[in-house]
């Protein structure tokens, strides 16, 4: 049963629940209506019986021989009898005559109306003698006709002596057939109306469920079309204040996070492919230089050692790229240390010297003091490598590259100055964007991905610094790395 239930749509299950609830509600309502009407009709009939009792007490009169009579009961016409006995209550209608019996307290029948003689009640005498039912109203059978019968003690005055009263037991009755017919008609109407009401409720519930779940279907259709390449799309939000709107908003926020995660993954992949290019190129260059001519064992070991150093740096670079990715997404923090920028410039110049030699370029380092800064060494080293690599790449054969290390105000700076053709005015504002490339320059193999400067800028900014393009023109370009300077503690000379 549970498996069958779960295999159907939410719309059908909501409809079934709605129909079940309506069955219970309509069943309770029908029962309450039937009980209320039945009780009201019964109370009305009983009230008419009590009224009949008082009229009967006034109408019956004893004779001289001790018997009783109801002189008006046989003389009045039908309409007058109805008016006399309760004014046309529930039990009497046109053509009906009063059902009346008068008993002595010991159970002797003193008077019986024609209607009571025509429709005798077997339990009449027992009700007179029964203390428990003597003054109550009960339902009895008069042949095939159900009746409500009231049995109650009363008194009637003797003729000629109003001061003396004779105790009697008066029974009045009214047919309950019409009441039964009314209740049966009501019951039939409720029995027929309940299925129709449930069917209408089921149809309405299905329509309402379909209308209520229509936004979910639209969201499902849109979600089905969203792929890894279309994460920028969002689910439709018809009403942001209702439950469906809030659900769509939550899904859209989730899609936004997924889009950011996929973008970060693509960015990381592009960064890795770009950053691995430089050390791999360096390894290849060292190997090609070593194979150009025959060398002795010592030189070969030196060349292989250089290549192994680049491999170690390559492995460290991969680790740092992972650290950068985690830091960019807020999942990790970069390690910070105090760096000597002169040493950092020497390291990068030595690292890329082979590439410069291949183009017969020179790398010169200009020093102005010993500026120091705080940051992640490998991150800043990689940023400087990217800048110098670009300078080598865009500087023509035989050109010159300068690394100027200085302290300007409260900033420790490294300027990377090349003698290339410069950057055109149009692309200057976009050179730090990811995947943006200036274009092919004369004599330059533009095989990059447009990530070098964007990665360098992020790496420097992660250490609290800035990377800017200071100037560019036909004589070359100059990029500046500016980091917060770290002052060396002042030491008093020994006396």
N, C-alpha and C positions, 0 to 999 in steps of 0.2 A: 504494500500500500504506500509506504513511504517512498519507494523507488518510483512508483507510478506518479505520485504527487510531484516529485522533483523533476520528472521528465517533461512536464507541461510548462507552458509559458507563464510568466508572472501575470499577464493579463487574464488568462483563464483562471489562475488560482485566486486572483483578487475577485473575479466574478463569482467563483464558487463560495468564497468567504462572504461576499456581499449577499448572495442568495441565502446562504445559511443563516446569516444574521437577520435578514428580512423574514425568513420562516419563523424564527424564534420571536421576533418582535411582533409580526402579524398574528402568530399563534397566541401570544400573551394578550395582545389587544383584543382578538376575537373572543378569547375566554373571558376577559374582563367585561367586554360589552354584553356577552350572553349572560354572565352572572349578574351584571347590573340590571339589565332589562328584566330578567327572570325575577330578581328580588323585588324590583319596583312593581311589576305586575302582580306578584304574590301579595305584596303589602297593600296594593290598591284593592285587591279582592278581599283581603282580610278586613280592611277598613270598611268596605261595603257590608261585610257580614256583621260587623259590630253595629253599624247603623241599622241594619235589618233587625237586629236583636232588640234595639230600643223601640223601633216602630211596632214590632210584634208584641212587645210587652204592653204597649198601649192599646193594641187592637184586640187581643184575646180577652174574653170575659167568661166567667163561670156562670152556669145556669143554677137554677134552684135545686136540681137533683144532683149537683156536684160535678156534672160534666162541663166541658168548656166548648166554646164556639168562637169563631172569628167571623162575625156577621159581614164584615166588609170584604173578606177574602173571596166570597162567592158572588158578590154583587158588582164589584168594580170591573170595569173593562180593562183590557191589557195595558193600555197606556196609563190609566189611573193607578193600576197596581204597580207599574214600574216607578211612577212618581212617588207612590206611597212607601215603597220599599227601597229607599236609598236613592231615588231620583235617577234611575238608569245607570247603576254602577256597573262594574266590569262583568259580573256574573249574569245580569239580566239584560235582555234586549227586547225588541218588539216581539210580542206573542208569548213571552214567558210569564209564568205565574209563580208566586212565592212558594218556596219549599219550607214548610213550617210544621213542627211537632211540639206538643206540650205534654210533659210528663210530670207525674207526681214524684216527690223525692224518693219513694220506695220502688220506682221503676214502672208504675202503671201508666199506660198511654192514655192521656186525657183528651187530646185533640190531634188530628192529623189533616193537613190541608190536602186538597185533591192532587196537587203536584207531588206531595210526599207519598200519597197512597199509590200514585202511578210509578214513582221511582223510589221504592223502599230501600232503606239502608239497613243491612243486617246488624251492623255494629251499633245501631242507635241506642238500644237499651243498655248495652255494656258501657257505652260512653257515659250514660246517666249515672250508672252505679259505680263507675271507676273514679276513685278520688283523684288519681293523677291527671286524668284527662277531663275532669268534669267541667272546668272553666276554660279549656283550651280549644284551639282550632286545629283540626286534623284533616288530612286528605283520605277520603274513603271512596268506595266504588258503589254506585247506584246502578246495578246492572252492568252495562258496558261503558257507562259515563262516569268519569272521575268527578268527584265533588269535594268542595271545601266545606266542612261542617263545623259550626260553632255550637258548643253545648255550654249553657251557663244558667245559674240559678237566678230566679227573679220572683216577683210578687205581683199578684193581681187583686184588686178590691172586689169584695162580695157585693152583689146588687142590693141596694137598699141599706147597706151598712158600710159606708166608706171608711169607717174607723177600723174595720177588720180587713186584713190582707191574707190571702192564701199563698203559701209558698209553692212555687212550681219550678220545673226545669224546662227551659225553652231551648229548642234546637232549631237553628236556621241554617239553610244551606244554599250554595250557589254552584252552578255547574262550572267546572274547570276546563271543559272541553275547548271553549274558545281561547282560553289562555294557552292551553297546550298547542292549539293550532297556530297561534301567534308565535309561540316559542319555536315550534317546529319550522315555521316559515323563516324565522330569523336564523335558525341553525342551518337550514338549507341555503339561505342566502350567503351566510358566512362560509359554509363549506364550498360553495361554488366560487365565491369571490376570492377566497384565500389563494387557490392555485393561479387564478388570473392575476392577482396582485403580485404573487411570487414571480410569475413569468414576466410581467411588466418590469418588476424590479431587476430580474436577471438581465433582461435586454438593456435596461437603462444602466445597470452596473457595468455591463460589457462595454457599452458606448463610453461611459465615463472613464473606465479603466484605459480604454484605447486612447481617449483624448488626453488623459493624464500622462500616459507613457509615451505619447507621440514625441515630446522633446528628447526622451531617452533614445528612441529609434533614430532621430536625426543625429544625435551625438554619436551613436554607434556607426551610422553610415559615414559620418565625417572622420571618426577615429579609424575606420577601416581603410581610409585613403591616406592616412598619415604614415609615412615610412621614415627611415633614417635620413633620406634625402629631402624630406618635406616636413621637418620638425618645426619649421617656422609657422605652420598652419595651426589654427586653434579651433576648439569646439565652439559651436554657436551658443551664445548666452542670451536667451530671449527675455528672461526676467531675473536679474541678479539677486533679487530679494527673496525668491521662493527657494524651495529645497532643490529643484532641478537646476536652477541658476547657480546656487552655491556649489552643487556637485560639479557642474561644468567649469566653474571658476577654479575649483580645486584641481580638476584634471588639467586645465590650462596652465596652472602654476606648476604642476608636475611635468607637463610637456616643456615648459620653460626651463626647468632644471635639467631635463634630459637633453634639451637642445644645447644648454651650456656645457653639459658633460661631454656630448659628442663633439662640440666645437673645441673643447679642451683636449680631447683625444686626438682630433685631427691636427690641432696646433702642435701638440706634443710630437706627433709623428713627423710633421713637417720640420719641427725644430731638430729632431734627432737626425733626420736625413740631411739637413743643412749643416749641422754642427759636426757630423762625422766626416763631411766632405774634406774639411781642412786637414785634420790629422791623417786621414787616409792619403790625401794628396802629398803630404809631407813624407809619409812612409814610402810612397811610390817614388818620389823625387830622390830620396836618399838611396833607395835601391837602384834606380837608374844611374845615378852618379857612380855608385860602386861598380856597376857592370860596364862602364864605358872603357875601362882599361884594366889590364892585369895588375893586381896588387898583391902584396905579401900577406901572410896570415894575420899579422898585427893590424893592418889596415882593414882587412875584412872583418876581423873581430870588432874593431871600432865601429864599422858601418852597421854590423848586426846589432851591436849594443845600442847604437842610436835608434835603430828601428824598434828594438825592444822597449826603449824608453818611450817612444811614441805610442807603442801598444799599451804601455802602462797608463800613459796620459789619456789614451782613448778609452780605456776601461774606467778611469776616473771621471772622464767627461760624461760617460753614460750615467754613472752614479749621480753626477751633479745635475744632469738634465732631469733625472727622476726627482731629485730634491727640489729643483726649480719648479717642476710641475706640481709637486705637493705644496710648495710654498705659495704658488700662484692661486691654488684652489683653497688656501687656508688650512691645509692638512699638516703642514710642517713649518718649521722656522729655519732660516739660514743661520749658519754659524758665523760669528763676527770676530775679527781680530784686527790688530793694528798692523798696517802694511806700510812698507817703505816703497814709495812709488818709483824711485830710481831702480830698485831691485826688480820691481815688476816690469818696468820698461826694458831692462837688460834681458830678462827672461823671455819676453815676447820677441824681441829683436833677434835673439839667438834661435828661437824656435822657428821663425819664418825666414831666417837668413838664406836658407837653401833656395826657397822660392824666389827671393829677390835676386840671387846670383844667376838663376836661370834666365832672367830678363836683363841681366847686367845692370841691375839697379843697386843703389846704395841706401842703407838705412843708417841714419845718424841720430844720436841721442844728444840733446842739448839740455844741460842741467842748470837750474837756478835754485840752489839750496838743496835741502833734504826734506821735501814735504812728506808728511805721513798722514794716513787716513785710516778709518775703521771700515771694514767690510768683509765679505766672504772672498777669500783669496782666489779660489778657482773660478768663481762667478765673475769677478772683475777681470781676471786674467783672460777668460774666454771673451768677454766684451771687448777688451783691448785687441785680442787676436782678430776678432771680426773686423775691427776698424782698420788694423794694419793690413789684413788680408785684402780688404776692399781697396786700400791705397795701392798695394802692389798690383792688383788686378787692373785698375783703371789708369795707372801711371804707364806711359809708354816705355818702350825698351830704352835702357840707358838713363832713365829718370832718377829722381832723388826723392826719398821719403825721410821726413824728420819727425822725431818724437821729442817734444819739448816738455820737460818736467819742471814745474815751478809752483810757488805758493803765492796766490793772489788774494790778499785780504785774509778772510777766514776760510778760504777754499784752497784745497790741494788739487792741482790741475795737471792733466796730461793732454797736450795738443798733438793730434796726428795730422801732419801736413803733407800733402802729396803735390806732385807737379803734373797732374793729369789735366784733361780738358775742361774740368769743372762740371757743374750741374746746371742744366737749363733753368730759366726762371720758373717755368710752369710747374715742373715736378718737385721743386724745392719744398713746398708745403706738405708733400706726401711721402717723402723719402723714409720716414720712420714707420709708415704703415706696413702691416704684414702683407706679404706677397706682392708688394708694389715694386716694380723695377723701372729704373730710369729709361732703359732702352739700350740698344746696341751702340757702343762707342767705337770709333775707328781703331782697329787693331786689338779690340777687346773681345774675348770669348764670353758672351753673356749667357752663361749656363746656370746662373743662380736661381734661387727660388724667391728672392725678395724678402728674406727673413733676417739677414745678417744684422742690419741696423735696428730692426724692431727688437730682436733678441738682445742686442747690446744695450739698447735704451732701457729695456725692462730690467736687465741685470744690474745696471748702474742705479736706476731708481730704487731697486729693492734694497740698496745699501744707503739710501738717503741722498744720492747724488743726482746730477743732471748730465744729459748728453745733448749737446747743441751743435748746430752747424754755424761756425763763426763767420766764415766767408767762403765764397766760391767764385771762380772766374776762369778765364782762359789760362791763367798761370797756375791753377790748381785749387784745391779745396782744403779747408781746415776744420776738423771736428775737435770739440773740447769735451773732455771728461772732467767734471768738477765735483769734488767730494768734500764733505766737512773735514777741515784740517784737524789733526790731533797734535796739540802742542806737547813738545817734550818737556818733562818736568825740569825746572830750574835747579841746578846743583851749585851750591856755594863752593868756591875753590878753597882747598885746604890751606890754612895759613902756615 
